[in-house]
């Protein structure tokens, strides 16, 4: 197996292009060197340019909020899958794709999970939820609220990331995920049910509108930590 130092060296060579300021001769020489190193160590370009990052997930793809992770993957040009460890609750939600997409996706999951948790807690403290008389109607109200919040957050993410969404990069990420995690469980949301409480959906939509989604997600870690919050 090739060492990380070899992979970093190849990655650096692949970044030496005319677009990055190199002369045509320098770019050609770098490409030839990178190709030689990849042949020597049995690596493909995907092995170098495709990374992965993960976030903990309490569910296994069946909660109302899990549809949001497919949108996060789409917006960050990554492909998601759940990886389960035997005997452990929950799962790792892994994103595969070109850097820095996976790291941004994993960070967004952590931020958006906190935002949804906060929104649900506030909804449960409100009059509408407390007026539901049974556990079943309260669960339905939370489900509808979550669906509304996820719907609004999904639209906002697409608006923010729209210019950087790349279908080719998404397809490459899916192929890399399927190769790395053959037999793993792709993200699949809950079976859709009929909305029971329109007021709860509207409350969720409003809560999703209040989440602070900063647009500076393409730079360094400090910039990405500006994302999220109510």
C-alpha positions as CSV (number, residue, x, y, z in Angstrom):
1,X,0.0,0.0,0.0
2,X,1.3,3.4,-0.9
3,X,2.3,5.7,2.0
4,X,0.5,9.0,2.7
5,X,3.7,10.9,1.8
6,X,3.6,9.3,-1.7
7,X,0.0,10.2,-2.1
8,X,0.6,13.8,-1.0
9,X,3.5,14.1,-3.4
10,X,1.3,12.9,-6.3
11,X,-1.5,15.2,-5.2
12,X,0.9,18.1,-5.3
13,X,2.1,17.2,-8.7
14,X,-1.4,16.9,-10.0
15,X,-2.1,20.5,-8.8
16,X,0.8,21.8,-10.9
17,X,-1.2,23.0,-13.9
18,X,-1.2,26.0,-16.2
19,X,-4.3,27.2,-14.4
20,X,-2.3,27.3,-11.1
21,X,0.5,29.4,-12.7
22,X,2.8,26.7,-14.0
23,X,4.3,26.9,-17.5
24,X,3.1,24.4,-20.0
25,X,6.5,22.6,-19.8
26,X,6.3,22.5,-16.0
27,X,2.7,21.2,-16.0
28,X,3.6,18.5,-18.5
29,X,6.6,17.4,-16.5
30,X,4.6,17.3,-13.3
31,X,1.8,15.2,-15.0
32,X,4.4,12.7,-16.4
33,X,6.0,12.4,-12.9
34,X,2.6,11.9,-11.2
35,X,1.6,9.3,-13.8
36,X,4.9,7.4,-13.3
37,X,4.5,7.4,-9.5
38,X,0.9,6.2,-9.8
39,X,2.0,3.3,-12.0
40,X,4.8,2.5,-9.7
41,X,2.6,2.3,-6.6
42,X,-0.6,0.9,-8.3
43,X,-2.6,4.0,-7.7
44,X,-5.4,5.7,-9.8
45,X,-6.1,9.4,-9.9
46,X,-9.2,8.6,-7.8
47,X,-7.0,7.2,-5.0
48,X,-5.3,10.6,-4.8
49,X,-8.1,13.1,-5.4
50,X,-11.0,11.3,-3.7
51,X,-11.2,11.6,0.1
52,X,-13.8,10.7,2.7
53,X,-15.0,12.1,6.1
54,X,-17.7,10.9,8.5
55,X,-20.1,12.2,11.1
56,X,-22.0,10.2,13.7
57,X,-25.6,9.5,13.0
58,X,-28.1,8.4,15.7
59,X,-30.4,6.9,13.1
60,X,-29.8,4.5,10.2
61,X,-31.4,6.5,7.4
62,X,-35.0,6.2,8.6
63,X,-35.6,9.4,10.5
64,X,-37.4,12.4,9.1
65,X,-34.1,14.4,9.0
66,X,-32.1,11.9,7.0
67,X,-33.4,13.2,3.7
68,X,-31.3,16.3,4.4
69,X,-28.0,14.3,4.2
70,X,-28.7,13.4,0.6
71,X,-29.0,17.2,-0.1
72,X,-25.8,17.9,1.8
73,X,-24.0,15.2,-0.4
74,X,-25.5,16.7,-3.6
75,X,-24.4,20.2,-2.7
76,X,-20.9,19.2,-1.7
77,X,-20.3,16.8,-4.7
78,X,-20.0,13.8,-2.5
79,X,-21.8,10.4,-2.1
80,X,-23.1,9.3,1.3
81,X,-23.4,5.9,2.9
82,X,-24.1,4.5,6.4
83,X,-21.4,2.3,7.9
84,X,-22.6,0.2,10.9
85,X,-20.4,-1.3,13.5
86,X,-21.8,-4.5,15.0
87,X,-23.0,-4.0,18.5
88,X,-23.0,-0.2,18.4
89,X,-26.0,2.1,18.3
90,X,-26.4,4.4,15.4
91,X,-23.9,4.5,12.6
92,X,-21.2,6.5,10.8
93,X,-22.5,8.6,8.0
94,X,-19.6,8.6,5.5
95,X,-19.2,11.1,2.6
96,X,-16.9,10.2,-0.3
97,X,-15.8,12.7,-2.9
98,X,-13.2,15.1,-4.0
99,X,-11.6,17.2,-1.3
100,X,-12.7,19.4,0.4
101,X,-16.2,18.2,-0.2
102,X,-16.3,15.3,2.3
103,X,-15.0,17.4,5.2
104,X,-17.5,20.2,4.5
105,X,-20.3,17.6,4.3
106,X,-19.4,16.0,7.6
107,X,-19.2,19.4,9.2
108,X,-22.6,20.4,7.8
109,X,-24.2,17.2,9.2
110,X,-22.9,18.1,12.7
111,X,-24.1,21.7,12.4
112,X,-27.5,20.9,10.9
113,X,-28.1,18.1,13.4
114,X,-27.7,20.6,16.2
115,X,-30.0,23.1,14.5
116,X,-32.7,20.5,14.0
117,X,-32.4,19.3,17.6
118,X,-32.7,22.9,18.8
119,X,-35.7,23.5,16.6
120,X,-37.5,20.4,17.8
121,X,-36.8,21.3,21.4
122,X,-38.3,24.7,20.9
123,X,-41.3,23.3,19.0
124,X,-42.0,20.8,21.9
125,X,-42.0,23.7,24.4
126,X,-44.6,25.5,22.3
127,X,-48.4,25.5,22.7
128,X,-49.2,23.5,19.6
129,X,-47.2,20.5,20.6
130,X,-48.3,20.6,24.3
131,X,-52.0,20.6,23.1
132,X,-51.6,17.2,21.4
133,X,-53.3,14.7,23.8
134,X,-51.6,11.4,22.8
135,X,-48.1,10.2,22.2
136,X,-49.1,9.3,18.7
137,X,-50.2,12.8,17.8
138,X,-47.2,14.3,19.4
139,X,-44.9,12.0,17.4
140,X,-46.8,12.9,14.2
141,X,-46.4,16.6,15.0
142,X,-42.7,16.3,15.5
143,X,-42.4,14.4,12.3
144,X,-44.3,17.0,10.4
145,X,-42.3,19.8,12.0
146,X,-39.0,18.0,11.1
147,X,-40.2,17.5,7.5
148,X,-40.9,21.2,7.2
149,X,-37.6,22.2,8.6
150,X,-35.7,19.8,6.4
151,X,-37.5,21.0,3.4
152,X,-36.6,24.6,4.0
153,X,-32.9,23.8,4.9
154,X,-32.7,21.7,1.7
155,X,-33.8,24.6,-0.5
156,X,-31.4,27.0,1.3
157,X,-28.5,24.7,0.8
158,X,-29.1,24.3,-2.9
159,X,-29.4,28.1,-3.2
160,X,-26.1,28.6,-1.4
161,X,-24.1,25.8,-3.1
162,X,-25.8,26.1,-6.5
163,X,-22.9,27.5,-8.5
164,X,-20.5,24.8,-7.2
165,X,-22.7,21.8,-7.7
166,X,-21.1,19.6,-10.4
167,X,-22.9,16.6,-11.8
168,X,-19.7,15.0,-13.1
169,X,-18.1,15.3,-9.7
170,X,-21.2,13.8,-8.1
171,X,-21.1,10.8,-10.4
172,X,-17.4,10.3,-9.7
173,X,-18.1,10.4,-6.0
174,X,-20.9,7.8,-6.3
175,X,-18.6,5.5,-8.3
176,X,-15.8,5.9,-5.7
177,X,-18.2,5.2,-2.8
178,X,-19.6,2.1,-4.5
179,X,-16.1,0.8,-5.0
180,X,-14.9,1.6,-1.5
181,X,-18.0,0.4,0.3
182,X,-19.3,-2.5,-1.8
183,X,-22.3,-3.9,0.0
184,X,-22.7,-0.8,2.3
185,X,-26.1,0.7,2.8
186,X,-26.7,3.9,0.8
187,X,-28.6,6.7,2.4
188,X,-32.4,6.0,2.2
189,X,-34.9,8.3,3.8
190,X,-38.0,7.2,5.7
191,X,-41.0,6.1,3.7
192,X,-43.0,9.2,3.1
193,X,-46.3,9.5,5.0
194,X,-49.2,11.9,4.7
195,X,-48.8,15.2,6.5
196,X,-51.1,15.3,9.5
197,X,-50.5,18.8,10.9
198,X,-50.0,21.6,8.4
199,X,-49.3,24.0,11.2
200,X,-46.4,21.9,12.4
201,X,-44.9,21.8,8.9
202,X,-45.2,25.6,8.7
203,X,-43.5,25.9,12.1
204,X,-40.6,23.7,10.8
205,X,-40.3,25.7,7.6
206,X,-40.0,28.9,9.7
207,X,-37.4,27.3,12.0
208,X,-35.4,26.3,9.0
209,X,-35.5,29.8,7.7
210,X,-34.0,31.1,11.0
211,X,-30.9,28.8,10.9
212,X,-27.8,30.9,10.1
213,X,-26.1,29.2,7.1
214,X,-22.9,31.1,6.4
215,X,-21.8,30.9,2.8
216,X,-18.0,30.7,3.5
217,X,-17.8,26.9,3.3
218,X,-15.0,26.5,0.6
219,X,-12.1,27.8,2.6
220,X,-10.3,26.8,5.8
221,X,-11.6,25.3,9.0
222,X,-12.0,28.7,10.7
223,X,-14.2,29.9,7.9
224,X,-16.4,26.8,8.0
225,X,-17.0,27.1,11.7
226,X,-19.1,30.2,10.8
227,X,-21.9,27.9,9.6
228,X,-25.1,27.3,11.5
229,X,-26.8,28.4,14.6
230,X,-30.2,29.6,15.4
